[in-house]
């Protein structure tokens, strides 16, 4: 089903500097987690704070979503192939 309220590709806004910064911070977090390093969330949140409270909230939300997806993936792996 097509959502008529969503703008088309030509009408969407460009990514802002804040959007790109948040994406980079999420990428750093994921890279650290995947390499079993300390994620240093406080450092990442401090960088996001330079863009304001909205950026901090967005980063927290995205990191929580990532952790939820990661936990779900680990839970599914624990069930084994016959239980998925």
C-alpha positions as CSV (number, residue, x, y, z in Angstrom):
1,X,0.0,0.0,0.0
2,X,1.3,3.4,-0.9
3,X,1.3,6.1,1.8
4,X,0.1,9.2,0.1
5,X,1.2,11.4,3.0
6,X,4.9,10.5,2.6
7,X,6.9,12.8,0.2
8,X,8.4,11.2,-2.9
9,X,12.2,10.9,-3.4
10,X,12.4,14.3,-5.2
11,X,10.4,16.0,-2.4
12,X,12.4,14.6,0.6
13,X,14.8,16.9,2.3
14,X,18.5,16.4,2.1
15,X,20.3,14.9,5.1
16,X,21.4,17.6,7.5
17,X,24.8,17.8,9.2
18,X,23.0,16.6,12.3
19,X,21.7,13.5,10.5
20,X,25.1,12.7,9.2
21,X,26.7,13.2,12.6
22,X,24.2,10.9,14.3
23,X,24.7,8.2,11.6
24,X,28.5,8.4,12.1
25,X,28.1,8.1,15.9
26,X,25.8,5.1,15.6
27,X,28.4,3.6,13.2
28,X,31.1,4.1,15.7
29,X,29.0,2.5,18.4
30,X,28.2,-0.5,16.3
31,X,31.8,-0.9,15.2
32,X,33.0,-0.9,18.8
33,X,30.4,-3.4,19.9
34,X,31.1,-5.7,17.0
35,X,34.9,-5.7,17.9
36,X,34.1,-6.3,21.6
37,X,35.4,-2.9,22.6
38,X,33.9,-0.5,25.2
39,X,31.3,1.5,23.3
40,X,32.1,4.7,25.3
41,X,28.5,5.9,25.1
42,X,29.1,9.0,27.2
43,X,31.7,10.2,24.6
44,X,29.3,9.6,21.8
45,X,26.5,11.4,23.6
46,X,28.8,14.4,24.3
47,X,29.5,14.7,20.6
48,X,25.7,14.5,19.9
49,X,25.1,17.2,22.5
50,X,27.0,19.6,20.3
51,X,24.0,19.4,18.0
52,X,21.4,19.9,20.7
53,X,19.0,17.9,22.8
54,X,17.2,16.5,19.7
55,X,20.4,14.9,18.5
56,X,21.0,13.3,21.9
57,X,17.5,11.9,22.0
58,X,17.8,10.6,18.5
59,X,21.1,8.9,19.3
60,X,19.8,7.3,22.4
61,X,16.8,6.0,20.5
62,X,18.9,4.5,17.7
63,X,21.3,2.9,20.2
64,X,18.4,1.4,22.1
65,X,16.9,0.0,18.9
66,X,20.3,-1.5,17.9
67,X,20.6,-3.1,21.3
68,X,17.1,-4.5,21.1
69,X,17.7,-5.9,17.6
70,X,21.0,-7.4,18.9
71,X,19.3,-9.0,21.9
72,X,16.5,-10.4,19.7
73,X,19.1,-11.9,17.3
74,X,21.0,-13.5,20.2
75,X,17.7,-14.9,21.6
76,X,16.7,-16.4,18.3
77,X,20.2,-18.0,17.9
78,X,19.8,-19.6,21.4
79,X,16.5,-21.2,20.3
80,X,18.2,-23.2,17.6
81,X,17.1,-23.7,13.9
82,X,14.1,-25.9,14.8
83,X,12.5,-23.3,17.1
84,X,12.8,-20.2,14.8
